[in-house]
Amino acid sequence: MIDVYSWPTPNGHKVHIALEELGLPYTAHPINIGQGDQFSEEFLTISPNNKIPAIIDSEGPGHQPISIFESGAILLYLTEKAGELMPRDIRGRFETLEWLMFQMGGLGPMLGQAHHFRQYAPEQIDYAVDRYTNEAARLYGVMDRRLAKREWLAADAYTIADIAAYPWIRPHENQGQNLDDYPNLKRWYETISARPAVARGLEVLADARPAALDDEAREQLFGRTQYQKR
């Protein structure tokens, strides 16, 4: 059994969707990042960077428990465990890894900044809004060009590269983007959205998340609390 310590955010959704696609048994445990659960000693034991998600697989390598943090590492572990969603040939594998790294190193961080400065920053900073909205548009363009002549991001197959990128495109309006401007990306997005396992993954812990952030949640997520020495 895999225990997933998570919250319904893009990085959490990546792992929830992968587990549903792979059919691996798991139990989801909410880590309410708006209430500071990510800073608890118990969670820091398995996620030293105090970020969700993290997992503990009681049936890890050699039938021994293993804990893993960082969503990209978790995706790699899950696909290795199940033997699916990752091409077996070396070219397809590294193509998938390229686009997984694209999401981890660029798409996620930059879209996250666009989301933050457009939705959550306590003051409007035009330079930051313009910078990250424009970078979001550039990254959307990269994906749109990639998908112009192929169905999926990598290896002509649905892989963890697609699973990693998809949740970050869902809040496109909050990033200042219109999918009609990226027809190939829109087709890809709609195809993934129609997958039953994706719909199930998006429902994981969905009822636990409040509709809006209160002052406490803003402090936990964006205030000085996250910078305290632990």
Secondary structure, 3 states (H helix, E strand, C coil): CEEEEECCCHHHHHHHHHHHHHCCCEEEEECCCCCCHHHCHHHHHHCCCCCCCEEEECCCHHHCCEEEECHHHHHHHHHHHHCCCCCCCHHHHHHHHHHHHHHHHHHHHHHHHHHHHHHHCCCCCHHHHHHHHHHHHHHHHHHHHHCCCCCCCECCECCHHHHHHHHHHCCHHHHCCCHHHCHHHHHHHHHHHCCHHHHHHHHCCHHHCCCCCCHHHHHHHHCHHHHCCC
